[in-house]
Amino acid sequence: MSRAKNYSELEAELVLDAKATLGEGAIWHPAEKRLYWVDIEGRELHLFDPTTEEDTVWPVGERAGTVVPIVNGGALVALQNGIHFINTETGELTLVANPLEQDDIRFNDGKCDPAGRFWVGTMALDSREGAAVLYRMEHDGQIAQVLDNLSVSNGLVWTADKSRMYFIDTPTRKVQSFSYDHDTGTIQKERDVIAIPEHEGKPDGMTIDERGRLWIALYGGGGVGCWDPETGELLLKVKVPAPHTTSCAFGGERLDTLYITTARNGLDNDQLHEFPKSGGIFALKPDAKGVPANFFLSRL
C-alpha cells in the first residue's frame, strides 16, 4: 500500500461519551436526523441525535451485529438469535428469519444494497478461520448464502452506478471488489483493490463517499483511512483517540460529517486509562460528502 503524494491527517472529536463495550454498525437516518448504531456486546440498539445529544437506547437481549432502517419505518437488527424487526418507537422485537445454526456463530456487519436487500455476514465467537459466511435477505425475508469460508465478514458498500460491491473479510486485510447485478443481487469476485498493512490496524466497517472513495475503520489502528479503490492509495487518515475504531458513516444535514464508532473491549486497564474516551462516538467534517444509506425495502 502506498500513501498518496498529498496524504494528510485529521483528528476526530468525541460527540457522545457512550463507553460502549463494542460500538458498531453506524448508519445515518436522514429523515430522523439520527445516527443508528449498536453496542454488540452491550446488547443494545442506540439512536443518537447529534443536535440534542440525546441517545435513545433499546436493550435487545442478544449480541447485536448490525442495524439497518426500513423504508416504511422501524429497522432490522441482526441478533445472535436471528434477524428481527424492531419498532424504534417501542423497542418491540419481532423475529423475521434465523439462518444461524451454531451457538458460537453470531451476525457481524451488514448493509442494504441499492435494491433494498439486506446483506449480513457472520463470524465465530473465537474468530476462527473459515467459519463465517455472507447472507443476502430478500424483501420477503427469504435468505440465501452468498459467500462462505470467510473468517470475520465485515464492511460492505456498493458503487453509485450499482455495478460493483466492495467487501472486507477482516483477517485478509484486503478490500475485495465484486461485480454486482442490481436486478438479481448476484455477485462475482473481480479482484482485491486495497491491501492494508499490519501497522495500520485491521479493516473493519466501511462507508463510501460521493466520489467513490472508501472510508475504512481500522480496528487497533486508532482511526479511519480513506482509500482510492482505483489506485489502492491511502489518501487521508482520520485519527481517533480510541485504538479500536470499528465503523463509520457519513451523516448530518449535508452528509458531510463522518461519525465513527469505537470499542472498549480488548483494551487492558492501562490502555483504558490512556484512552478513556474509548467506546465513544466521534465525528469530524473531513471535506467529503457521503451518499444516502440504502434502507431495507420490506415486503414482509
Sequence and secondary structure as in RCSB ss.txt:
>XXXX:A:sequence
MSRAKNYSELEAELVLDAKATLGEGAIWHPAEKRLYWVDIEGRELHLFDPTTEEDTVWPVGERAGTVVPIVNGGA
LVALQNGIHFINTETGELTLVANPLEQDDIRFNDGKCDPAGRFWVGTMALDSREGAAVLYRMEHDGQIAQVLDNL
SVSNGLVWTADKSRMYFIDTPTRKVQSFSYDHDTGTIQKERDVIAIPEHEGKPDGMTIDERGRLWIALYGGGGVG
CWDPETGELLLKVKVPAPHTTSCAFGGERLDTLYITTARNGLDNDQLHEFPKSGGIFALKPDAKGVPANFFLSRL
>XXXX:A:secstr
  EEEEEEEEE EEEE    SBEEEEEEETTTTEEEEEETTTTEEEEEETTTTEEEEEE SS EEEEEEBTTSSE
EEEETTEEEEE TTT  EEEEE     TTEEEEEEEE TTS EEEEEEETT  TT EEEEEE TTS EEEEEEEE
SBEEEEEE TTSSEEEEEEGGGTEEEEEEE TTT  EEEEEEEEE  GGG EEEEEEEBTTS EEEEEETTTEEE
EE TTT  EEEEEE SSSBEEEEEEESTTS EEEEEEB TT  HHHHHH TTTT EEEE  S  B     B    
